[in-house]
């Protein structure tokens, strides 16, 4: 009888445990996997493919969205919300929104920057050249008794940086759902560095500058090209000032420091705006002795290393823009934080051209450009090639909005891939002078928008979406940046400034509406937003925002 009671008690206990497990674990999972209601209130994740998540990088989760899957837009207004698509994240809701699921045109061979066979052959030749170079350098270093680190290197045809290069197309640097971008960020954050060198533009400047003629001898152009163990390559910009530091009011934009955290934040913002024109960037702590000094084959770079009085390892640029140790960057004692930006394919295989920005600024203390004194400047620009047709002027305005949000006044040139011609997108390179002043909004950056009074329909819709509480720009940026190794990437006042500046952009657009009418201001781009239902058409702003 006692044995039966024990068995009965065990059975009851197991049944209770199973019931609790079913109620608290299995049922919620099944509910989460179920498709939404028939009225289109939920984008079912089970039908959207894989959720690519970077370990330790939760801010870059890419929730179920695709360039190649049609999305039912019915009933999904810009301000529409649905807690069933929350997935615990505002960023998740944003990327699950129909505006981030719009189809792009089918990509043919001419719409892709690189072909796989061409790219692989190019890099195999570079790897062979690297291996020959390393054998010669190892012999020379041994003869001269120079210490150098030797790493095992492997060329992987499936490497994330190669996948990134293959994914570049006429419309963006990467597709919304490209898992290689998540892996690339992870690789740049952790993969062993095997070589360090000056960047090509700094090499071109070497010996050509007279430091006595420089307005302010600063180290703002100190940057290095780092090669990874899998032959990937990234540009390292070291920390020049603390992440929570604000640029002093008396500093001119053209002599301002470059900020490594601005490069990181600009990549995240560009992705949130769905431009995808900034190469992937991630924060990293670099050992300046083990990963730069002992890996570089450049004797000029070796010669600028020294040990500070505090016993920290430091280095500086050698008469590029700065010639003195006072402007060096230092590890603590060896570790130095900075940004790692993925390199694009080489110019010999994927040529780019650099074009002066029509709204270029004067880089003197007293000069002023025509656009700064002529409110009708855009009327002239609209008559000039290549701004008199196509997307080029619209892309300039996209870039101006992006620069205004980050506070970047230093956009003197822009680059495009020559293969895509006039209709190619603009690369949003070199954003390190952004996020300098959170307390000031430089309205002159918006001159292309305020003077031309045109904007892409898709751009406007996303800006309006990000102004809604349910998708607030500062919140999704905070979440996106939350997975980076250098936390917090942006101080809270900079995040709040994003919301304020976004409303200023929308107020500028609505002033254009009142002056010219919506039909003259809103322009369709390659995404045919004119076929979208009324529920996702631009919404009127409240009177207080006009």
N, C-alpha and C positions, 0 to 999 in steps of 0.2 A: 504493500500500500504506500509506504514511504517513497519507494522508487517511482511509482506512478505519479505521486505528487511532484517529485523533483522533475520528472519529464514534462509534466503539464506546465510547471513554472518556467522551465527552459523554453518550451514552445511558445508560451505567452510572451516571454521576453523577446525572443527572436522576431515574433510577429510584430511587436511594438516597434522594434528597431527598424524592421523593413518598412512599416507604415510611415514612420517618421522620415526615413530616407526617401521614400516615394513622394511624400508630400513636400518636403523642403528642398529636395535636390532634383529628382527626375521630372516632376510636374513643371516646375519653373523652366527647366531646360526645354521641355516639349512645347511649352507656351511660347518660349522665345523663338523656336524654330518654325512655328506655325505662320502661314501667310496672313497678311492683314485682312481687314474687313473688305467686303465686296465693293465698298465705295471708294477704294483706292487710298485708304488712310494709312497704309503701311507698305514700304518697299521691302519685300521679303528677302532677308539676307541669304536664305538657302538657295535662291535663284540667281545670286549675284556673284558666284564664284568664291574665291578664297579671301579671307581677311588677313592681309599681310601685316604682321606686327614685328617690329624690331625689338629684340630682347634688350631690356634696359632703355628703350627709346619709345615709350608708350605714346608720347606726344605726336609721333608720326604714323600712328595707326591709319591705314587706308581702308575705310569700311565699304566694301562691296560696291564698287562702281566701275563702269567700263566705258570705253570709247566705242565699243562695237555692239552694244546691246541697246535696243530701243527701249525707251522709258515712257510709260503712260503719264502724261503731264496733266491729265484732267483732274480738276479739283485741287491742284497744288499751287496755291498762290504764293507770292513772295513772302508774305508774312504768315503763311499757314504753318501750323505746328501739329505734331502728332507724337505723343509720348511713347507710342509703340515703336518709333524709329529712333529713340533716344540712345539705346545701347550704353547708357551711363555717361554720355559725352556730348557736349555741344559741338565739338569738332566732328563727331560721328554723324550727328544730325545734319550738319552743314554739307558734308561730302555725300550724304545719302539724298540730299535734295535734288529734285529734277534738274535744276540749273547746272549741277555738276555731273549730270548724266546725259547731256546733250550729245548726239552723235556728231562726230567730225566727218568730213568727206572720206570716202574710201582712199586708202593710201596706195598709189601705184609706185613703180620704180622711181619715177621722177620726183615723187613727193617725199622720198626718203633721202637723207643726206648721204648715207653710206650703204654699200652692198657688202654682205658678209664676206664673200671671197676676197674682194678688194681690200677690206680692212684687215683680215687675217694675214694676208700675204705681206702687207705693209708692216705690221707689227712683228711678224716673224723675222723679217729682215732687220728690224731695229733690235730685237732680242739677240740675234746673232752678232750684230755689231757691238752690242753691250758686252757680250761674253768675251769677244776678242779684246776689247778695250780693257776689261777687268784682268785678263791674263797678263797683259803688258804692264798694267799699273801695279799689279801684285809683285811682279819681278822688280820694277823700279823702286817700289816702296821698301822691299826687302834689302835692296842694295844700299839705299839711303838710310836704312834703319828707322823708317817712318811707321808709326803705329796706325794700323787701320783694321776695322772690323770686317770680317767676311761673313756674309749671310747666305744661307741656302735660298736660292731664288727659283721660282717656277712660273713659266708662262702658261696660264690656264685659259683656253679658248672660251670657257664659260664664266670668266671673271666678271664681276659686277660692272667694272668700268668699261669693259668691252660691250656689255649689254646696253649700258647707258649710251655709248657712242652709236650703236646700231639703232637705238630707238629715236634718235633725233630726226625730226621730219619738218615739213614745210610750216607746220602750225605751232610747234612747241619743241622744247628740248627733250621732253619726256611725256609719255602718256600718263593719264591720271592713275591708271591701275598697274603701272610697270613695277613689278616687285624688285627689279634690279636697283631701283633708286634707294629703297630701304636697305638692301644689302650693301650698296655703295657707301651709304652714310656709316654703317656699322664698320665696314672695312677701313674707311679713312680714320675712324676713331680708334682702331685697335691694331691694324696691320703693321708689322715691323717696317721701319724705314731703312732702306739700304743705301740711299744716296741723297746728298743735299747739294744744292748749287744756287747761284743767283738766277733770277728769272731773265729771260731774253731781253726784255725792255730795259732792265737795269744794266745788263751787259752793254747794250747799245749806248747808254748814257755814260758809261765808265770812261773817265778821262776827258769827257766833253764838257764838264761843268766847271765853273770857277766858283768855288764856295764863297769867295769874298763878295760875289755879286748876288747871292741868294738873299731874298728879303728876310727870311727867318730860317736860320740853320736848324731845321727840324729833321727827325728821322721818320717822317710820315710815309716814305716810300720803301722802308725796309721790309722786304718780303723775300721768301725763298721758294724754290721748286724742290719738293721732296718726292723721291721715287719710292714706291712701296715694294714689298717682297714679291707681289704678284705682277710687278711692272706697271701697276697703276701709278698715276702721277697727280699730285695735289699742290696747290699754292698755299704756303703757310704764311699768315700774317700774324706776327707776335703782338701780344698785349702792349700797347703804348700808354694806356691810362686805365684807371679802374673802371669797372663796368657801371658803377653808379655815379661816375663823375660827369658833370655837365660842362660843355664848352663855355669858357668865359665870354661875356658879351663883347669884349673888345677884340676878339680873335676873328680875322677875316677868313671866309670859307676856303680860300685857296691856299692858306697856310695852316689849316686846321690839321690836327692829328688824324690818322686813320685809326678806326676802331674795329678790332677783331669781332667784337660782339655784334656790331652793326652788320657785318657780312653774314653772320649766322641768322640774325633776325630778319634780314632782307630776304633771304631764301625762303623762310617760313611764310612771310607775308606774301611774296610772289606766288607761292603755292596756294595760299588761302584765297587770293584774288583770282586764281585759276589762270594766271598768265603763263606760268611754267617757262619763264625766259631767263631765270637765274640758275646757273649751274649749281648742283647740290653742294651744300656747305654744312660743316659740323664743327663743333668745338673739340679741342684736344689739348691735353697736357703733353708737351714734348720735352724730352731730356736733351738739352742743348749740347751736352758733351757727347753722350752716346749716340744720339740720332742726327746730329748736325756736324760737330767738329770731327768726330772719328769716322764719319762716313763720307765727308766731302772729298772730292778729288781736285777741288779748286784751291790753289795755293793762296789766291787773294782772299778767299773767304776764311781760310785757316788763319791768315795773318791778322784778322781783326778781332780774334778772341783774346780775352784777358780775364784775370781774376780781380774782382773788386775788393776794396778794403774790408767789406763785410764777408769776404770769402765766397762770393757768388760768381758763377761763370757768366760772362757777358760777351756780347759782340755788337758791332755797329757796321753801318754801310761805309764802304771805302770811297769817299769822294764821289758819291752819286748826288745826294742832296745834303750829306752831312759828313764831316771829316773828323769829328772829335769824339772822344770817349764819353764826354758829358751827355751825349744823346744816344748812348747805347741802350740795348734792352738786356735785362739780366734775369737769370733763373733764380730759383730759391731752394737750395743753392744751384741746382741744375734744372729743375722743372720750370717750364715757362708755358703759360697758356696762350692759345692763339686759335685762329680759324683755319680750317682745312677746306679749300675750294677745289672741286674736281676740275681737272683740265679738260678742255674740249679736244677733239681730234686735231692733229698737227696741221699747220697752214698748208703744207705741201700736198696733203691729201684732201683737206676740206677748207679751201681758201675762204677768207673773210675779208671784208673791206671796212675801213673806218671812215665815217662820214661826219663832218661837223654838224652839230646840232643847230638848226635854224634859230633856236632860242639860246644860243651860247652866251655866256656872261663875259663881262670884261674882267680880265685877270690883272688889273691894276687898281690902285687905291682910288683913282678919280675918274676913270673912264666909264662910259655908258654906251650900251649897244642900242641899235635903232628900236628894237622891240620894247625897250624900257621907256622910250619917250614917245613912241607912235602907237596909239591905241588901235589903229587900223592896219597894223603890221601884217596881220594874218591874211588880209585881202591880197597883199602882194605875194605872200608865200603860196597861196592857193593857185596862183597863176603859173608857178614855177614847177618844172619837172624835178623830182618825181612826185611832188605833193599835189599835183593837179588832177590825179586820178588814183584809183586803187585804195589800198589800206595804209599807205605809208604815213599820211598825216594823222589818221586815226591811231596808228601805233605810237606816234610821237605823243599824242594826248594820253594814251594809256601809260606811257612812260612818265609823263609829267604828273599824273595822278599818283602813281607809285612813288615817285620822288618826293612829292608833297607830303605823303603819309609818313615817309621816313625822315623828312627834313633834309634831303640831299640837294645842295645847290651846285654840286660839282659835276654836272652832266654836260661836259663840253663836246663830247663825241658820242656816237653810237656805232655799233657794229652789226653787220648782217652777213649771212652766208651768201657767197656769190652764186651758188647753184640755184637758189630760189629766186634770184632776181628781185625786181621791185616789190613783189608781193610777199617776200620773206618777212618773218617777224624780227623785231629788234632785240638784240641781246642786252639784258639789263646787267651789264658787267660793273664791277668795281663800285660797291655800295658802302665802302668803309667810312665815308664821311657823313653817313646818315646817323640818325639817333644821337645827335650832339646836344641839341637844346630841346628839352621837353616843354619848357615854359614859353616857347615862341613858335608861332606858325608863320612861315615865310610865304606869304600869299603870292609873291612874284613867281614862285615855282609853278603855279597854276596858270601862268600867262597863256600857254597854248590852248588850254580849255576855255578860259574866260574871253580870249580874243577871237578864237575861231568858232566857239559855240557849237561844236559838234562832238558827239560821243557815240561809241559803239553801243548798240542795244544790249548786247550780252554783258558788257562792262557795267552799264548802268544798273541792270537787273541785279547783278551780284553786289554792287555797292549798296543798293537798297536793302538787299537781304541781310547784309552784314550790319546794317543800322538797326535791325530789329532786335529786341531784347533776347529773343530765343536763340539768336545766332551772333550776339554782340561781338564785334571785331576784337576788342581787348580780351574777351574771355576765350575765344578760340585761339588767339595768338598765345595767350598765357598757357593754355593747354598744349598747344603744339610745341612750344619751346620747353615745356616741362620735362621732356625726355632727354634734353641735351646734357652732356657731361658737365658743362659750365653753367651751373644754375646759381642764381637766376640770370638768364642771358640779358634781360632788360629789367631795369628798375621799374617799379610800379608806376611812377609818373609818366614814363615813356609809353606804357600800355594805355594809360588813360588818355594821353595825347592822341593816340590813334583814333579813338572814338570822336574826340573833338574835331580832329582834322577831317574825318570822314563826313561829318555833318557839314563842314565848310565846303567840301567838294559838292555835296548834294545841293547846298544852297546856291552855289555857283551855277550848277546845271539848271536849277529852277529859275534863276534870274534870266538865263538864256531862253527858257521856255516863255517867260513873260514878254521878252523882247521879240522873239522870232517865231514862237509857236513850236510845239513838240515835233511836228512833222519835219521841220527844218533842222532840228537839233539832233534827233535820234537817227542814227544811220545803221543799217544792217551790215554785218561783216560776213565771213564765210559761213557762220552759223545762221541758218534762216530762222531768226527769232520771230519773224512776222507770222509764222504759222503756229506759234504757241497760243494756247487758249487765253481767254481774257483774264483768267485768274492769275496769270503770271505776267501780265502787262505791267509797265511801271506804275507804281502807286503814288498818289499825291502825298506830299509831305504835310504834316500838321502846320497850321499857320505860324506857330511859334518858331518853326524851323525855316521859314521862307525869308 
